[in-house]
Amino acid sequence: MNKKITIAIDGFSSTGKSTIAKLIAKKYNYIYVDTGAMYRAITLFAKNNGFVTHDFLDKDSLIARLPKISLRFQFNENLGFAEMFLNNVNVEHEIRTLEISQLVSKIAAISEVRKKLVAEQQEMGKNGGIVMDGRDIGTVVFPHAELKLFMTASPEKRATRRYDELIGKGDNVSYEDILFNVQERDRLDSTRDDSPLVKATDAIEIDNSDLGIEDQFEKICELIDDKIN
């Protein structure tokens, strides 16, 4: 019987981490956790309560309200993936907007937010058989994960992917705004004091600037099979 391992996928925004993670979870019947959705949900809560704007952050008020924030994933059979619920309200669409993308790095830099979510993530994955993607999965959440991947691609390629995704959803966005957001998130995520985005020393880097989903998936499945067989 194949053993159930922990797969940690880190990397920059819009590198296809979630897409690959969902495919892995489906093939190996693993639990998939999109940690970015958790940070985005708290960002949405902060925005809706007036705790954060583009030029303002009331960190203390948000920290005080953290015990009142409930997050859960609920699988949607029609969509084929789990959606994010914030205090029992489906916020899957609201958390994927460019506005939340522009604010999330501010919220993700707050140590108290990270402490809350890391504890929840570790509880989800305590029995293995999980694939989790984010910024600090292989370095903080699961430093002893059996397989660690680090996804990267050029900012221009990532901005194009994000632009196409949002346009496909009917959002009114510009490529220039998205490229700026991608570069700014890279800077903020990589330089924050608490759990910055870095490649774990034992992570396998995958640059998918010019690599299709199928080729990535095949390569990663080979890595997984080596670990579980």
Wavefront OBJ file of the C-alpha trace (Angstrom):
o trace
v 0.000 0.000 0.000
v 1.367 3.397 -0.971
v 2.110 5.660 1.970
v 0.396 9.028 2.279
v 2.909 11.863 2.215
v 2.800 15.617 2.710
v 3.406 17.693 -0.421
v 4.330 21.352 0.094
v 4.133 23.699 -2.880
v 5.519 27.207 -2.465
v 6.283 29.933 -4.948
v 5.431 33.298 -6.382
v 1.918 34.457 -7.222
v 0.311 33.257 -10.466
v 2.750 30.401 -11.030
v -0.046 27.847 -11.253
v 0.483 26.401 -7.763
v -3.218 25.870 -7.144
v -3.845 24.339 -10.572
v -1.069 21.789 -10.109
v -2.046 21.100 -6.495
v -5.658 20.368 -7.484
v -4.510 17.936 -10.182
v -2.218 16.165 -7.721
v -4.949 15.921 -5.094
v -7.381 14.448 -7.617
v -4.932 11.843 -8.942
v -3.677 10.661 -5.557
v -6.941 11.191 -3.646
v -5.246 13.698 -1.338
v -6.716 16.617 0.570
v -5.973 19.933 -1.141
v -5.604 23.135 0.862
v -5.259 26.536 -0.830
v -3.643 28.580 1.935
v -3.753 31.691 -0.231
v -7.546 31.562 -0.046
v -7.288 31.659 3.750
v -5.162 34.829 3.705
v -7.426 36.344 1.073
v -10.502 35.637 3.212
v -9.008 37.448 6.189
v -8.057 40.286 3.849
v -11.676 40.479 2.676
v -12.828 40.564 6.311
v -10.358 43.369 7.044
v -11.460 45.354 3.988
v -15.164 44.944 4.728
v -14.639 46.127 8.298
v -12.552 49.144 7.327
v -9.305 47.787 8.742
v -7.326 47.988 5.505
v -7.210 50.121 2.355
v -4.453 50.780 -0.156
v -2.894 53.408 2.138
v -4.196 52.405 5.586
v -3.916 49.436 7.953
v -5.520 49.153 11.397
v -3.557 46.115 12.485
v -4.608 46.209 16.149
v -8.332 46.174 15.356
v -7.912 43.222 13.014
v -5.850 41.291 15.554
v -8.544 41.879 18.176
v -11.165 40.394 15.835
v -9.156 37.331 14.756
v -10.856 34.994 17.299
v -14.192 35.879 15.667
v -13.033 34.842 12.184
v -14.060 31.356 11.106
v -12.664 29.853 7.899
v -13.576 26.572 6.247
v -13.369 24.893 2.867
v -16.479 23.232 1.437
v -16.235 20.964 -1.585
v -18.416 21.960 -4.534
v -19.164 18.870 -6.620
v -20.273 20.937 -9.612
v -17.001 22.881 -9.714
v -14.769 20.017 -8.623
v -12.941 21.934 -5.904
v -13.478 23.302 -2.410
v -14.690 26.873 -1.980
v -13.748 29.247 0.827
v -16.338 30.156 3.447
v -15.761 33.128 5.751
v -17.973 33.028 8.844
v -20.257 30.579 7.011
v -20.580 32.777 3.900
v -19.241 31.630 0.516
v -16.655 34.262 -0.493
v -14.877 32.323 -3.248
v -15.586 34.962 -5.896
v -14.971 38.001 -3.678
v -11.506 36.857 -2.588
v -10.239 36.413 -6.169
v -10.521 40.059 -7.245
v -7.580 42.296 -8.113
v -8.460 44.550 -5.163
v -7.941 41.703 -2.689
v -4.742 40.734 -4.527
v -3.474 44.286 -3.991
v -4.164 44.145 -0.236
v -3.400 40.567 0.759
v 0.361 40.948 1.227
v -0.265 43.605 3.904
v -2.470 41.220 5.856
v -0.194 38.223 5.302
v 2.686 40.145 6.892
v 0.887 40.365 10.263
v 2.444 37.805 12.637
v -0.784 37.163 14.535
v -2.606 36.352 11.300
v 0.136 33.954 10.243
v 0.161 32.272 13.664
v -3.595 31.634 13.494
v -3.535 30.250 9.962
v -0.361 28.177 10.325
v -1.906 26.415 13.349
v -5.049 25.642 11.335
v -2.998 24.433 8.359
v -0.842 22.147 10.488
v -3.964 20.629 12.035
v -5.392 19.940 8.565
v -2.247 18.113 7.493
v -1.283 16.242 10.643
v -2.145 12.828 9.145
v -0.447 13.291 5.765
v -2.153 12.643 2.457
v -2.287 16.367 1.822
v -1.080 18.793 -0.834
v -0.884 22.384 0.306
v 0.256 25.459 -1.598
v 1.283 28.892 -0.402
v 4.355 30.941 0.494
v 5.748 29.269 3.612
v 4.487 25.692 3.468
v 7.839 23.977 3.087
v 9.687 26.365 5.391
v 7.209 26.970 8.250
v 3.980 24.964 8.024
v 5.496 21.598 7.071
v 9.289 21.889 7.311
v 9.531 18.082 7.308
v 7.291 17.505 4.275
v 8.400 14.520 2.219
v 8.183 16.500 -1.021
v 8.704 20.239 -1.405
v 8.259 22.127 -4.662
v 9.057 25.762 -5.420
v 7.234 27.244 -8.414
v 8.540 30.237 -10.298
v 8.117 32.029 -13.632
v 8.914 35.429 -15.105
v 6.735 38.327 -13.846
v 5.552 39.007 -17.393
v 4.381 35.428 -17.937
v 2.603 35.416 -14.584
v 0.916 38.748 -15.250
v -0.350 37.487 -18.596
v -1.827 34.389 -16.969
v -3.518 36.411 -14.248
v -4.829 38.936 -16.767
v -6.329 36.197 -18.954
v -7.906 34.571 -15.894
v -9.568 37.770 -14.669
v -10.717 38.841 -18.129
v -12.216 35.389 -18.532
v -14.248 36.000 -15.380
v -15.514 39.285 -16.766
v -13.391 41.573 -14.570
v -12.386 44.972 -15.944
v -8.608 45.024 -15.428
v -5.486 46.198 -17.237
v -2.354 44.181 -17.918
v -0.182 47.012 -16.575
v -2.009 47.035 -13.220
v -1.664 43.285 -12.895
v 2.045 43.292 -13.771
v 2.620 45.958 -11.134
v 0.634 43.905 -8.610
v 2.657 40.760 -9.382
v 5.966 42.593 -8.938
v 4.801 44.374 -5.786
v 3.555 41.143 -4.211
v 6.901 39.514 -5.010
v 8.664 42.331 -3.195
v 6.371 42.327 -0.161
v 6.199 38.550 0.184
v 9.969 38.145 -0.105
v 10.927 40.935 2.309
v 8.372 40.652 5.134
v 9.805 40.000 8.593
v 7.597 37.007 9.453
v 7.982 33.900 7.277
v 9.139 35.569 4.042
v 8.793 33.752 0.755
v 12.024 31.794 0.269
v 12.845 28.517 -1.380
v 13.405 25.764 1.175
v 16.898 24.312 0.925
v 15.467 20.885 0.064
v 12.769 22.123 -2.339
v 12.798 21.230 -6.032
v 12.466 24.354 -8.179
v 10.174 24.287 -11.197
v 10.369 27.258 -13.563
v 7.223 27.095 -15.661
v 7.765 30.252 -17.709
v 7.757 28.072 -20.814
v 6.434 24.818 -19.398
v 2.838 23.708 -19.944
v 0.566 22.264 -17.260
v 0.744 18.725 -18.660
v 4.550 18.696 -18.706
v 4.703 20.069 -15.160
v 2.147 17.554 -13.922
v 3.996 14.622 -15.469
v 7.300 15.750 -13.956
v 5.793 16.236 -10.504
v 3.963 12.904 -10.559
v 7.298 11.177 -11.181
v 8.685 12.906 -8.085
v 5.665 11.863 -6.014
v 5.787 8.262 -7.203
v 9.435 8.054 -6.164
v 8.416 9.094 -2.644
v 5.382 6.880 -2.136
v 6.481 3.642 -3.797
l 1 2 3 4 5 6 7 8 9 10 11 12 13 14 15 16 17 18 19 20 21 22 23 24 25 26 27 28 29 30 31 32 33 34 35 36 37 38 39 40 41 42 43 44 45 46 47 48 49 50 51 52 53 54 55 56 57 58 59 60 61 62 63 64 65 66 67 68 69 70 71 72 73 74 75 76 77 78 79 80 81 82 83 84 85 86 87 88 89 90 91 92 93 94 95 96 97 98 99 100 101 102 103 104 105 106 107 108 109 110 111 112 113 114 115 116 117 118 119 120 121 122 123 124 125 126 127 128 129 130 131 132 133 134 135 136 137 138 139 140 141 142 143 144 145 146 147 148 149 150 151 152 153 154 155 156 157 158 159 160 161 162 163 164 165 166 167 168 169 170 171 172 173 174 175 176 177 178 179 180 181 182 183 184 185 186 187 188 189 190 191 192 193 194 195 196 197 198 199 200 201 202 203 204 205 206 207 208 209 210 211 212 213 214 215 216 217 218 219 220 221 222 223 224 225 226 227 228 229
